[in-house]
Amino acid sequence: MTLSPIQRRRFENFRRNRRGYWSLWLFLILFAVSLCAELIANDKPLLVSYEGELYLPLIENVPEETFGGFLPTETDYRDDFIQEEINSKGWILWPPIRFSYDTVNYNLDQPSPAPPSADNWLGTDDQARDVAARVIYGFRISVLFGLILTILSCIVGVAVGALQGYYGGKVDLLGQRFVEIWSGLPVLFVLIILSAFIKPNFWWLLGIMLLFSWIALVDVVRAEFLRARNLEYVKAARALGLGNRKIMFRHILPNAMVATLTFLPFILTSAITMLTSLDFLGFGLPPGSPSLGELISQGKENLHAPWLGISAFVSLALMLTLLVFVGEAVRDAFDPRKN
């Protein structure tokens, strides 16, 4: 795909910001690793060879009877008897971390939370679950939550701002009053109150936070549409008989998206921070879910286990720092004053 001169200039401006450019690559690598969490941290083997047959426990349910057990239920591959039976007639390929985010380590030699060891690289939490596995899965769910919320917020915020800015008049007046009232609501308190009435899960939290996150983009898009609706190329499009929808989304919106894109990394960091805050307070994801906020809460409750708070803090700080650096680079890339 051939880039236009202005797109090449923006890309070069982005690359000149070395901190943001390499932060993007590092964030993409970490996100790609987290997307493969099941291949990195799991209590099921990646591949099992038994009596000449190959099995994929990650994608198939193999009964214990297959490996010389007595039960028709799914195999517990962490059981010593099963491991000895498989190793006597084949082999097991384990992931680097032999724990999933909800796997309880019953073989600890001291009470949980246990410090880092050869089995648990970052130690265990107060329920004997592996911290490294929970960090990897928690990183993934935080980023996915933030990305989905950012995309949906962009769609809603751009649509509302475009309607207000293009039509103006009563549409703009009533829309602005609604936005002012809606943005004045205490978001965190509303989320806590709503969480008390419903059982929170990933999609419920996403929907509730979407009610407020789109507001940040309305003013930017509205200002761009108010400025552009009286420009010559818009008047020419009207004179040629183009409808309002085509003028808005084909001609004005691409120019308005320039300012909008600079806000997206910061909306993403805000979404991740809000999810972490709710999990920390106990109003976020369901209990047992891999959550960086819940890990921070455990660190606060277990000051004698510093690896809990340090692991969560380093993961969250690294994630947000990389996203902020990327946001700064995107802002520089779309800044017309930078050549």
C-alpha positions as CSV (number, residue, x, y, z in Angstrom):
1,M,0.0,0.0,0.0
2,T,1.4,3.4,-1.1
3,L,1.4,6.1,1.6
4,S,0.5,9.6,0.7
5,P,3.0,12.4,1.4
6,I,1.2,13.5,4.6
7,Q,0.9,9.9,5.8
8,R,4.7,9.4,5.2
9,R,5.4,12.6,7.1
10,R,3.3,11.4,10.1
11,F,5.0,8.0,10.1
12,E,8.4,9.6,10.0
13,N,7.4,11.9,12.9
14,F,6.3,8.9,14.9
15,R,9.6,7.1,14.2
16,R,11.6,10.1,15.2
17,N,10.1,9.8,18.7
18,R,12.4,6.8,19.6
19,R,10.9,6.4,23.0
20,G,7.3,6.0,21.7
21,Y,8.4,3.9,18.7
22,W,10.2,1.3,20.7
23,S,7.5,1.4,23.4
24,L,5.0,0.4,20.7
25,W,7.1,-2.6,19.7
26,L,7.7,-3.6,23.3
27,F,4.0,-3.3,24.1
28,L,3.0,-5.3,21.0
29,I,5.5,-8.1,22.0
30,L,4.1,-8.3,25.5
31,F,0.5,-8.3,24.3
32,A,1.3,-11.0,21.8
33,V,2.9,-13.1,24.5
34,S,-0.2,-12.6,26.8
35,L,-2.5,-13.7,23.9
36,C,-0.6,-17.0,24.0
37,A,-1.0,-17.3,27.8
38,E,-2.4,-20.8,27.6
39,L,0.8,-22.0,25.8
40,I,3.0,-20.3,28.5
41,A,1.2,-20.9,31.8
42,N,-1.2,-23.9,32.1
43,D,-1.8,-26.8,34.3
44,K,-2.3,-29.0,31.2
45,P,0.5,-30.2,29.0
46,L,1.0,-28.9,25.5
47,L,1.5,-32.4,24.1
48,V,1.3,-35.9,25.5
49,S,2.7,-39.1,23.9
50,Y,1.4,-42.3,25.4
51,E,1.7,-45.8,23.9
52,G,2.5,-44.3,20.5
53,E,-0.5,-42.0,20.4
54,L,-0.3,-38.2,20.6
55,Y,-2.8,-36.1,22.6
56,L,-3.4,-32.4,22.8
57,P,-4.8,-31.7,26.3
58,L,-5.3,-28.0,25.5
59,I,-8.0,-28.7,22.9
60,E,-9.3,-32.1,23.8
61,N,-10.7,-33.7,26.9
62,V,-8.8,-36.9,27.5
63,P,-10.3,-39.2,30.2
64,E,-8.1,-40.5,33.0
65,E,-8.8,-44.1,31.9
66,T,-6.7,-43.5,28.7
67,F,-3.6,-43.2,30.8
68,G,-4.2,-46.1,33.1
69,G,-6.3,-44.3,35.6
70,F,-9.6,-45.4,37.1
71,L,-12.0,-42.5,36.4
72,P,-13.8,-41.6,33.2
73,T,-13.4,-37.9,34.0
74,E,-10.9,-35.5,32.6
75,T,-7.3,-36.3,33.4
76,D,-5.5,-34.4,36.2
77,Y,-2.1,-34.2,34.7
78,R,-0.6,-32.8,37.9
79,D,-1.3,-36.1,39.6
80,D,1.9,-38.0,40.4
81,F,0.4,-41.3,39.5
82,I,-0.7,-40.1,36.0
83,Q,2.7,-38.5,35.4
84,E,4.5,-41.7,36.3
85,E,2.2,-43.7,34.1
86,I,2.7,-41.4,31.1
87,N,6.4,-41.1,31.5
88,S,6.7,-44.9,31.7
89,K,5.1,-45.4,28.3
90,G,5.7,-42.0,26.6
91,W,6.5,-38.4,27.5
92,I,4.9,-35.1,28.5
93,L,5.6,-31.6,27.0
94,W,4.8,-29.0,29.6
95,P,4.5,-25.2,29.1
96,P,7.2,-23.1,30.9
97,I,4.9,-22.4,33.8
98,R,2.9,-25.4,34.9
99,F,0.1,-23.5,36.5
100,S,-2.9,-21.7,35.1
101,Y,-4.3,-18.5,36.7
102,D,-6.7,-20.5,38.9
103,T,-4.5,-23.5,39.7
104,V,-3.9,-24.1,43.4
105,N,-0.4,-25.5,44.3
106,Y,-1.0,-28.1,46.9
107,N,2.7,-29.0,47.1
108,L,4.0,-25.9,48.9
109,D,6.5,-26.5,51.6
110,Q,5.3,-23.4,53.5
111,P,2.0,-21.6,54.1
112,S,0.7,-19.4,51.3
113,P,1.5,-16.7,50.2
114,A,4.8,-18.5,49.4
115,P,7.9,-16.6,48.2
116,P,9.3,-17.1,44.7
117,S,10.8,-20.5,44.0
118,A,11.8,-22.7,41.1
119,D,8.1,-23.9,40.7
120,N,6.5,-20.5,41.3
121,W,8.7,-17.9,39.7
122,L,7.0,-14.9,41.3
123,G,5.7,-16.8,44.3
124,T,2.0,-17.6,45.1
125,D,-0.8,-15.5,46.4
126,D,-2.8,-16.1,49.6
127,Q,-4.8,-18.8,47.9
128,A,-1.7,-20.7,46.7
129,R,-2.1,-19.7,43.1
130,D,0.9,-18.9,40.9
131,V,1.5,-15.1,40.7
132,A,3.4,-15.3,37.4
133,A,0.4,-17.0,35.7
134,R,-2.0,-14.5,37.1
135,V,0.1,-11.6,35.9
136,I,0.2,-13.0,32.4
137,Y,-3.5,-13.6,32.2
138,G,-4.3,-10.4,34.1
139,F,-2.2,-8.4,31.6
140,R,-4.2,-9.9,28.7
141,I,-7.6,-9.3,30.1
142,S,-6.7,-5.7,31.1
143,V,-5.4,-4.8,27.6
144,L,-8.3,-6.6,25.8
145,F,-10.8,-4.8,28.1
146,G,-9.1,-1.4,27.4
147,L,-8.9,-2.0,23.6
148,I,-12.6,-3.0,23.3
149,L,-13.7,-0.1,25.5
150,T,-11.6,2.4,23.5
151,I,-12.9,1.2,20.2
152,L,-16.6,1.4,21.3
153,S,-16.0,4.7,23.0
154,C,-14.5,6.1,19.8
155,I,-17.5,5.0,17.8
156,V,-20.1,6.5,20.2
157,G,-18.1,9.7,20.9
158,V,-17.3,10.4,17.2
159,A,-21.0,9.8,16.2
160,V,-22.3,12.1,18.9
161,G,-19.7,14.8,18.3
162,A,-20.3,14.6,14.5
163,L,-24.0,15.1,14.9
164,Q,-23.7,18.0,17.2
165,G,-21.0,19.8,15.2
166,Y,-22.5,19.2,11.7
167,Y,-26.1,20.1,12.4
168,G,-25.5,22.7,15.2
169,G,-28.5,24.7,16.4
170,K,-30.9,22.9,18.7
171,V,-29.1,19.6,18.2
172,D,-25.9,21.1,19.4
173,L,-27.5,23.0,22.2
174,L,-29.4,20.1,23.6
175,G,-26.5,17.7,23.1
176,Q,-24.1,19.9,24.9
177,R,-26.5,20.3,27.9
178,F,-26.8,16.5,28.1
179,V,-23.1,16.0,27.8
180,E,-22.5,18.5,30.6
181,I,-25.0,16.9,32.9
182,W,-23.7,13.4,32.1
183,S,-20.1,14.3,32.5
184,G,-20.8,15.7,35.9
185,L,-21.9,12.4,37.4
186,P,-19.3,10.7,39.7
187,V,-18.3,7.8,37.5
188,L,-16.6,5.7,40.1
189,F,-19.5,6.0,42.6
190,V,-22.0,5.1,39.9
191,L,-20.0,2.1,38.9
192,I,-19.8,0.9,42.5
193,I,-23.6,1.4,43.0
194,L,-24.5,-0.4,39.8
195,S,-22.1,-3.2,40.7
196,A,-24.0,-3.7,44.0
197,F,-27.2,-4.5,42.0
198,I,-25.8,-6.8,39.4
199,K,-23.2,-9.6,39.4
200,P,-20.3,-8.0,37.6
201,N,-18.5,-9.7,34.7
202,F,-16.4,-8.7,31.8
203,W,-19.3,-7.6,29.5
204,W,-21.3,-5.9,32.2
205,L,-18.3,-3.8,33.3
206,L,-17.6,-3.0,29.7
207,G,-21.2,-1.8,29.1
208,I,-21.3,0.2,32.3
209,M,-18.0,2.0,31.7
210,L,-19.0,2.7,28.0
211,L,-21.8,4.8,29.4
212,F,-19.2,7.4,30.5
213,S,-16.0,6.8,28.5
214,W,-17.3,8.2,25.2
215,I,-17.7,11.8,26.6
216,A,-13.9,12.5,26.2
217,L,-14.1,12.5,22.4
218,V,-17.3,14.5,21.9
219,D,-15.8,18.0,22.3
220,V,-12.8,17.3,20.0
221,V,-15.0,15.9,17.2
222,R,-17.7,18.5,17.7
223,A,-15.1,21.3,17.3
224,E,-13.7,19.8,14.1
225,F,-17.2,19.5,12.5
226,L,-18.2,23.0,13.6
227,R,-15.0,24.3,11.9
228,A,-15.3,22.2,8.8
229,R,-19.0,22.4,8.0
230,N,-18.6,25.9,6.5
231,L,-15.4,25.2,4.5
232,E,-15.3,25.5,0.8
233,Y,-15.1,21.7,0.0
234,V,-18.1,21.0,2.2
235,K,-20.1,23.7,0.4
236,A,-19.0,22.3,-2.9
237,A,-20.1,18.8,-1.9
238,R,-23.5,20.2,-1.0
239,A,-23.8,22.0,-4.3
240,L,-23.1,18.7,-6.1
241,G,-26.0,17.1,-4.3
242,L,-24.3,14.9,-1.8
243,G,-26.3,13.9,1.2
244,N,-25.5,14.9,4.8
245,R,-24.4,11.4,5.7
246,K,-21.8,11.2,2.8
247,I,-20.5,14.6,3.6
248,M,-20.1,13.9,7.3
249,F,-18.4,10.5,7.0
250,R,-16.6,10.7,3.7
251,H,-15.3,14.3,3.7
252,I,-15.3,15.8,7.2
253,L,-14.7,12.7,9.4
254,P,-11.2,11.8,8.0
255,N,-10.1,15.3,9.0
256,A,-11.7,15.0,12.5
257,M,-10.1,11.7,13.1
258,V,-6.7,13.3,13.1
259,A,-7.4,15.0,16.4
260,T,-9.3,11.9,17.7
261,L,-6.5,9.4,17.2
262,T,-4.2,11.4,19.5
263,F,-6.7,10.8,22.4
264,L,-7.0,7.0,21.9
265,P,-3.9,5.8,23.8
266,F,-4.8,8.0,26.8
267,I,-8.4,6.6,26.7
268,L,-6.9,3.1,26.7
269,T,-4.8,3.9,29.8
270,S,-7.8,5.4,31.5
271,A,-9.9,2.3,30.9
272,I,-7.2,0.0,32.2
273,T,-6.7,2.1,35.3
274,M,-10.5,2.2,36.0
275,L,-10.8,-1.6,35.7
276,T,-7.8,-2.0,38.0
277,S,-9.4,0.4,40.5
278,L,-12.7,-1.5,40.5
279,D,-10.9,-4.8,41.0
280,F,-8.8,-3.3,43.8
281,L,-12.0,-2.2,45.6
282,G,-13.8,-5.5,45.0
283,F,-16.4,-4.2,42.5
284,G,-14.7,-5.4,39.3
285,L,-14.4,-8.8,37.7
286,P,-15.9,-11.9,39.4
287,P,-13.8,-13.4,42.2
288,G,-11.1,-15.7,41.0
289,S,-10.6,-13.9,37.7
290,P,-7.0,-13.0,36.8
291,S,-6.8,-9.3,37.8
292,L,-3.9,-7.0,38.4
293,G,-6.2,-4.9,40.7
294,E,-7.0,-7.9,42.8
295,L,-3.3,-8.8,43.0
296,I,-2.6,-5.2,44.3
297,S,-5.4,-5.7,46.9
298,Q,-3.7,-8.9,48.0
299,G,-0.4,-7.1,48.3
300,K,-2.0,-4.5,50.6
301,E,-3.5,-7.3,52.8
302,N,-0.3,-9.3,52.9
303,L,2.5,-6.8,53.6
304,H,4.7,-9.7,54.7
305,A,4.6,-10.9,51.1
306,P,6.1,-8.0,49.1
307,W,6.3,-10.1,45.9
308,L,2.5,-9.7,45.5
309,G,2.5,-5.9,45.4
310,I,5.8,-5.6,43.5
311,S,4.6,-8.0,40.7
312,A,1.3,-6.2,40.2
313,F,2.9,-2.7,40.4
314,V,5.7,-3.5,37.9
315,S,3.2,-5.1,35.5
316,L,0.8,-2.2,35.7
317,A,3.4,0.5,35.7
318,L,5.2,-1.0,32.7
319,M,1.9,-1.3,30.7
320,L,0.7,2.2,31.4
321,T,4.2,3.8,30.9
322,L,4.5,2.1,27.4
323,L,1.0,3.3,26.4
324,V,1.7,6.9,27.6
325,F,4.9,6.9,25.5
326,V,3.0,5.6,22.5
327,G,0.4,8.3,23.0
328,E,3.0,11.0,23.1
329,A,4.5,9.7,19.8
330,V,1.1,9.6,18.1
331,R,0.4,13.1,19.3
332,D,3.8,14.3,17.7
333,A,3.0,12.4,14.5
334,F,-0.2,14.3,13.9
335,D,1.2,17.6,15.1
336,P,1.3,19.8,11.9
337,R,4.0,22.0,13.5
338,K,6.5,19.2,13.4
339,N,8.2,18.7,10.0
